[in-house]
Amino acid sequence: MKKLLFFSIICLLQVCSWQAMANDSLFVGHIYIKGNYRTKNKIILREVGVKEGDSLNKATLREVLETDRRKIVNTNLFITVSISPINISETVIDIEIEVKERLYMVGFPVFYLADRNFNEWWYERKRDLTRTIYGVYARHANLTGNNDQLKLRAEFGFVPNFEIAYSTPYLDKDLRKRISLGVLYVMNKTMAYRTWHDKLQFLESEKKQRERLYIYSVFSHRTGFYQNQLFELSYTKTQIADTIAVLNPYYFLKGQQEQKYFLASYAYVYDKRDNRQYALDGHYVSFQATKYGLLPSDNVNVFSLTAGYTQYFPLGKKFYANYSLRARASFPKRQPFFQTIGLGYRNDLVRGYELYVIDGQYYGLLKTNLKYQLFNRTFDLKKYLKIRQFNTFPIAAYLNSFIDVGYVKNYYQELNNSRLANKPIVGAGLGLDVVTWYNIVGRINYSVNRLKEGRVFFAVTRDF
């Protein structure tokens, strides 16, 4: 009798537990998608963790839908994305996803600076307008509605270059695998042939000094909502004039005038940021291994490892913080100047040292930010603009303070008479960031470095 009573109590508790769970759960009936005139439904649904027939907890429903909304935003296919529960009953809900597509086909004239950044052109090159590149750029970011991309570029001026590239639709039914193919040709007359005192030195010429052909293929495999693996196989052939080989015999090493090689690269990315355009929450992890020179006939032999980690987190009351760690190691110690990459390129720099290039075989970089959101608004311009891809105008502004620390190891410091290699470098400052549509971020910073140099620096970036 006691065993029967005990068994009955257990069954009753289970029934009560199941009933409580049922009362706290909602079943997903249908998922509806609106606003995707070109983009296929499957491209949107591949980003959504919630599926028809799933059971969702009422308490976490809002959080789950917001996570999926952010994943769709990060495809960079849409201006705005909203996900809302509709047709709600006691146990069943439908979900509506409404998107506003970007202008996918763009073709426009281009005009930009040939130097590493605006600040180098402004301060070091004395705002020389001959150091500009102009031409035409055409791109379709969603050619067949499957998130496949076609890019055409023809540019002239200071550095003529021509490129055609295509990223295929997904190769498998799970929409995880794709291939990108491209060809790039670049020609230089005036060009940087070495660094001296941590600044690029240029040879000015009216004759062709360097010619480069780059043929590449990249296979990407998405292994989860936030994880991606990329495998690159490419071929590069670069020729320089005898003048460059004489001025810097280490450009390709041993005074060579030609460098040709196959390259293999593997990269892993874990990207769980709330917004790739301008993240305020989440984290980003990356790792890359690259081998320059695969065949005995290749005349370069360099292996490099690069890793990075960035963390973003809200502090409350419109305050946000983030830090980023990045490091690179390359082998052997003796490398061609063309493959020796230190700090100073793209975003791998200590702020305050935008005018410097610090060559080396190894580097480490720590960047920290504290931000305050001044405002974040979205304006509806339908009354004034009838083009739907432009009549929604988001804009946000953030006050920004930062401290960066970096270190570059250079085994042959005497080759460029570096003052900044093999010692810590520090930069700090204040700035203003403005974020708007089509991934445009404008920055103005005032930075001070360890050399006691204080300057105002500008940047306009766009994440395609």
N, C-alpha and C positions, 0 to 999 in steps of 0.2 A: 504493500500500500504506500509506503514512504517513497519507494522508487517511482511508482506511478505518479504520485503527487509532484515529485521533483521534476519528472519528465514533462508534465503538464505545464509547470511554471516556466520551464525553459522554452517550450513551444509558444506560450503566451507572450513571453518577452520578445521572441523573434518576430512574431506577427506584429507586435507593437512597433518594433524597430523598423520593420519593412514599411509599415503604414506611415511612420514619421518620415522615412526617407522619401516615400512617394509624395507626401505632402510638400516636401522641400525641393522636389525635382520637377523639371519641365522637359517634355519631349519635343524635339525639333521636327515639325511637320515638313514644310517646304522652305527652300531658300530661293528668293527671287532677286534678280539682278536688273537694275535700271541704269540707263545712261551710257552703256557700252555700245556705241554705234559701230565701232570697228573691232574692238577687242573681243575675242572669243570668250565665252563663259568659262571655259576650262582654265584659261590663263588666270582668271580671278579666283576661281575655286581652288586652284592649287596652293594659294596662299592662306586659305581658310582652314583652320583646325576643326571647326564645327562642321559636322556632316548631318544630312537628313537622317532622322532616326536616332540621333544621339540623345542622351539624357544629360541635362545641365542642372546644376544646383542653382536655385534662385538667388542665394546670397552672393554667388560669384559671377552671375550672368553678365553684369555690366563690365566687369574686369576682363572676362573671356572675349566678349565682343570687341572691346577696345584693343586688345592684343591683336586680334585678327585685322582690325581696321588699320593699325600701324603697319602690319605686314603688307597689306595691299598698297598703302601709300608708298612704301619703300621699293615698289616696282618701278617707280618714276614714270608710270604711264598715265597718271591722273593728277588733275589739279586739286580736287577735293574728293574725299571718300567719307561716307557715313554708313554705319550698320545699326539697324534698329529692329527690335522685336515688334511684330505686328500680329493681329488676329489672336490675341492672347486669351486663352481659356485657363481653367484651373490646372490643367495638366499638359496642354499642348500649346506651342507657339510656332509661328512662322517667322522667318528672318528676311529682312529686306536690305540688300546692299545697293546703295545708290552712288554712282561714280560720275565724275565730270572729266572727260578725256582731255588730254593735252593736244596741242597742235603737233601731230606726229611728223608731217612732211614740212621741213624747213629748207629753204634755199635762200641764201643772202650773201652779200659781199662781206668780206672780213678785212679787218685792219687792226693789227696789234703789233706790239713791240717784240723785237728779236731777242732782247736781253732776258736774263733769268727772271727778273721781276721788274716791276715799275720803278722801284726805288733805285736799282742799279742804273737804269736808264736816266732817271731824273738827276741823281747826284753824281754818278761816275761818268756818264756819257754825255753830260751837258745838254740833255733833251734834244739830241740829234735826230731829226725826223727821217734821215736816210736810213736809220736803223729800225725800219718798220717793215712789216710783211703785209701784203695785201693780196686779195684774190677772191675766190668764190668757194663756198662750202654748202654742200647739200647733204641732207640726212633724212632718212625715214626711220623713225624709231619703232614702227609697228607695221611692217610692210604688208604682211598677210593677216594681221590681227592675232598672230601667235607670238608676239613680242620678239620678232626677228628684225634685225637692223641692217640697213644698207647705208654706207657712208662714202661720199665722194668729196675729194678736196683737191683744189688746184691753187697754189699760192706762189706769189712772185715777190720781187723786192729784195730785201737783205739776204734772205735764205729761201730760194726757190725750193718747193717740195710738192710732191704729188702722191696721193694715197687713194686706194680703193679698198674697202673692207666690207665683209658681209658676215653676219652672225645668223646661222641657220635656225629654222624652227626646231623645236625639241625632237630628238631622234627616237624617243621611246614613249609608250603610252602613259607612263607615270610622270612625264614632263620633267625629267631630271637631267637629261644629257643633251648637249649641243656642241657644235663646232663653229669657231670663228676663223675666217681666212682673210688674209690681207697682204697687200704689197705697198711698200713705201719707198720713194726715191727722194733723196735730199742732196742738194748741191750748195757748197759754200765758196764764196770768194774771200771776203773778210771773215776771219775765224779766230777763235781762241786756241792757242797752241801750247800753253802751259799756264801754271799759276806761279806768281812771284809775290812774296810778302802777303800771301793769302788772298790775292786778287787775280782775276783772269787777265792774261796779257793777249792782245789781239794783233794779228798781222793784217793790215789793211791792204787790199789788192783789188785790181780790176780783172785779174785772171782767176780761173778756177783753181782752188786750193784743196778742196776735198769733195769727194763724191761717194755717196753711200746708197746701197741697195739692201733692203730688208724685206724678206719674204717670211711670213709667219703663219702658223696655225695653232689654235688654242682649243683644247678639248676641256669642257667644263662639266662637272658632275655634282649636282646638288644632292647632298646626302641627308638633308633635313630642312626644316623651315629656315634655319639660320646658318647652316653650314654649306660651304661650297669648296670643291677641290678643282684646281686648274692645272692642266698639263700643257706646256708649250714646247713646240719643236719649231725651230726657225733657222734661217740661213742669212748671214750678213756678209757683205763684201764692201770694204771701204778702201778707197785709194786716196793718198795725199800727194801733193806736189813735192818736188825735191827740196823746195825752200823750207817747208814745214819740217821735213826730216832732218835738215841741217840745223834749224833753229832749236829743235828739241828731238834729239836722237832717241829719247825714251817715249816718244808719242806712241809708237808701236814696238819699241825696243830695238836695239841694234841698228838704228837708222833705216828700218824698213819703210817702204812706201805703200805697201799693200797688206791688208789684214782680211782674211776670209776664214769663216768658221761656222760650224753648226752649233746650236745652243739647245740644251734641254733644261727645262725648269719645272719644278713642282711647287704649287702654292696651296696653302690651306687657310680658309677664312671662316671665322665664326663671328657673325655680325648680328648682334641683338640690341640695336639702338632704336629708340623710339622714332627717330627721323634721321635718315642718312644725310639729308641736306644740312641740318643744323641740330645735332643731337643734344638733348638735355637729360636723358635718362638711358641707362643700359650700358653695354660694354662691347668692345670690338677686339678680337684676337686675330693675329695674322702670323704666318710662318712661310718662308720661301727658301728653297734651295735651288741654286742655279749653277750649271756647268757650262762654261764657255770653252768650246773646243771638244769635239767628240771623236774626230777621226785623226789618224796619224798625219794626214796632209794639212790639217788645220794649223794655222800659225799663231794660235793663242791658247793658253792653258791656265784658266783661272776658275776657282770654285768659291762660291760665296754662300753664306747663310745669313738670313735677315729675319728678325722676329719683333713683334710689337704687341703691346697691350694698352688699351685705353678704357678708362672707366668714367662714366658720367653719372651724376646723382643730384637730385633736387635736395635743397637744404630747407625749404619752406620759406614762406613770405617772399616769393619771387626771387629767391637767391638760388643759384646753381653753381656746381663745381665740377671740375674734371681734371684728370691727370693722364699723361700718356708716357709710356716707356717704350723706347725703340733702340735696337742694337743691330750692328752688322759686323760680321767677321769674314775676311776673304784671304785666300791662299793662292800662291805662295807669297812671300814677302816682296819679291821683285815682280812688279806688274807693269803692263803698259799704262801710260798716262791716260789713255782713252778708257780703260776699265777701272782705274783707281777712283773710287767714289767715297767721298767723305761727307762732311756737313756743308750745306749751302745750296743744295738743289731741291726744288719743289718745296715741300713742307718740312723736309728734314733739315732744320736749321734752328739755332738758338735765336729767338727774337731779340733784336738789337744788333745782330750781325748779318743783316740782309745783304750788306755790300761785300761780304767776305765768302770765299770758298776755301775750306780747310781740307786738303787732301789727306788720305790715309787708308791703311788697310783694315783698321777697326774703328768703330765709333760707338758711343753710347749717348743717349739723349733722354732727358726728362723734361716734360713740359707740364706746367700747372696753370689752371685758370680758376678765377672766382668771378661769377657774373651776377648781374642784377637786371631783371627784365623791366625795362621802362614801359613798354606797351606791346601788345600782340593783338592785332585786329585784322579782320577780313572785310573788305568793302565790296558791295554788290554794285557793279557798274552796268547792269543790263539796260538802264535807261539811256546810257551814253554810248555803249559799245554793243553791237548786235552779234559780234563774233563770240561764240560761247567759250572758246579756248582762252579768251582774254578778258571776259567781263567779270571775272572773280579776281580780286586783287588783295592777296594777303601781304601784310607787312608787320615786321616785329623789330624791336631795337633792344640792345643789351649793352649796359656798361660792363667793361671787362678789365680785370687786373690780372697780371701774369708774372710768373718767375720761371725762367728756363735755365737748365744746367746741361752742359754737354762736354764731351771729351773725345778727342781724335788721336789715335795712335798712328804715327807715321815713322816707319823705319828708315826712310831716306829724306829726312827733313831738309838736308842741305840742298836737295835738287830744286826746291822752290823757296828756300830761305824763309821758311814758315816761322811766324812769331806766335801762332795760336795753337799749333799742334803740340801734343804731348804735355798739355797742361789743362786744368779745368777752365771752362769759359762760362760766364754767367751773364744773363740779361734779364731785365725786368721793366715793367711799364704799365701804362693805362691805355684803354682804348674804347672804341665804340664799334659794335657790330650791327649791321642792318641786314635783315633777311627778307627777301621778297619772292615773287613767283618765278617759276621756271628755274629754281635752284640757284638763284643769284644771291651771293653774300658779299656785301661791301664792308671793308674794314679800314679804320684809321687808328693807328697806334702811336703813342709816344714812348720810345724805348731808350733805356740807358744800358750800356754794356760795361764790361770790366776795364775797357780802355778809356773809360770816362767820356765816351762819346754819346751824346744825346741827340736823337733825331725823330722827326715825324715820318712814319712809314704808312704807305697806302697799299691796298690790295683789293681786287675784285675777282672773286672766284665763282666757278659754277660747276656743280657736280652733275655730270651727264649720266 
